[in-house]
Amino acid sequence: MKVVLRFAFVAILISSAVLPAAGKKRSSHSPSPSKADVEAATRLQVFLDRANFSPGKIDGRYNDLTRRALALYRGSRGEEPQIPPQRNTKANVAPDVSGLDFASGEPVLVPYTVSEADLQSIGPLPSKVAEQARLKFLPYHDAADALAEKFHCDVHFLEQLNPSRMKTIKAGDEIMVPNVEPFDLASVKNIKPGSEISSQAANEMEDQPGPQTPNPGESADASGNVAVTVDTKTNILEVREGEKLVATYPVTVGTAHTASPIGEWKVRGIAKMPTFRWDKEMLRHGNRSGDFYLLRPGPRNPVGVMWIALDKKGIGIHGTKHCYAVADSMKHFAQLRDENADLWEAVGLLHDMDYERHPNLERNPTEGHPFVGVAWLRDHGWSEELCRAILSHADYANVSRETALEKTLYAVDELSSFVVAVALVRPTKSIQDVDVRAVKKKMKDKAFARAVNREDIVHGAEQLGMPLDTVIAEVITALQSDAERLGLVGTTH
């Protein structure tokens, strides 16, 4: 069962690797760690990866995902997690690694001889979806791309381990790689359970309530004690066997545009090397259209090499609607102020575009969220007005909030999520049943939506120069106008 889980969730990570350049661009302000720091961080990341508490892509840095994986690993063994670094702590300060059995993962780096099979799934990959749809297979960009994924590491890190070699790599060459269990693309077809390649798009499978039919020779309740939980706030997928936490993986789930249903779902099927139906209208607004492209299988298919279908059409792992709600609030306030509604809505949609991959839990003032996203936006011609507003919503970015756009983003960011949470605990789960009184009552309950900073909500209203009750009321109105897309229509009795 553990082998199946490992490969299944490696596949989920593969599907999350096809991201905009924003998720890959490094901050130009990042200090270069020392050789000793890189070696020590790599040792920890390899240890965690081998223990199935993934630190994300191995990159030789003590990043947020590595610290989070270490805390989860210690917690799974009944240890007290390390206190998170204080604000403005240097990003590469080593965490406490006392008591970890690093010897089990030695050596940290091992030699690997590149095979012909490693190079079979690489080729040209156009950036435009229409051109991708003409391909019969969506390959890795190049050998470095394929080998980095095989050994769970960042492609730039692999290039650092093998300077001046990765661009001309060929079969028979020997390179140094992290000592982890390699992902073998060819092995996907042997994973059980799972279907063979299907011409039907994975995200078009019809709703099929009920348990998955086991394969011949498999027990129907073989995995009945295995539960998978995705925390959309921390973007961590947890695997438990009974009460025991056995594995964790950072994941990117859903999008800022697609309202994914939150709830409990059953796995009803696993499709290997799936086809994906790319429908712009569906991805942006949740409405199916006749203008779509079918993207064929391959490691750079948007859903990777494996689709774990749940018992609701079109979803695998559910995601967060936070950016959608903030965009609705921003657009509403722009209309109230006779401002540029399109610009304000875009700020809401994009303000957390890099958070899932670069959450910056350490609140570093120069790297991670929101600096990675803003760097990409600037490189792609987005206005400085938009970029500065996004920077200003993070206190640690040290960008003062001066314009109405900047102050409004700060005011509605946390509040929009909080109002959504209030709606979801109403008996009807409807935003129409939420009022100012209900929101303020929940703000006093410190156990409710504890991740939302109440002080930010209060301070945001003060910066806008508006009564808190008025700001809350306007956010509720904004979300009520978009209830269906946000999944807040609720039920009637």
Buried (B, 14 or more C-beta within 10 A) or exposed (E): EEEBBBBBBBBBBBBBBBBEEBBBBBBEEBEEBEEEBBEBBBBBBBBBBBBBBBBBBBBBBBBBBBBBBBBBBBBBEEEEBBEBBEEEEEBBEEBEEEEBEEEEBEEBBBEBEBEEEBBBBBBEBEEEEEEBBEBEBBBBBBBBBBBBBBBBBBBBBBBBBBEEBBEEBEEEBEBBBBBBBBBEBEEBEEBEBBBEEBEBBBBBBEEBEEEBEBEEEEEEEEBEEBEBEBEBEBBBBBBBBEEEBBBBBBBBBBBBBBBBBBEEBEBBBBBBBBBBBBBEEBBBBBEEEEEBBBBBBBBBBBBBBBBBBBBBEBBBBBBBBBBBBBBBBBBBBBEEEEBEBEBBBBBBBBBBBBBBBBBBBBBBBBBBBBBBBBBBBEEEEBEEEBBBBBBBBBBBBEBEBEEBBBBBBBBBBBBBBBBBBBBBEBEBBBBBBBEBEBBEEBBEEEEBBEEBBBEBBBBBBEEBEBEBEEBBBBBBBBBBBBBEBBBBBBEEE
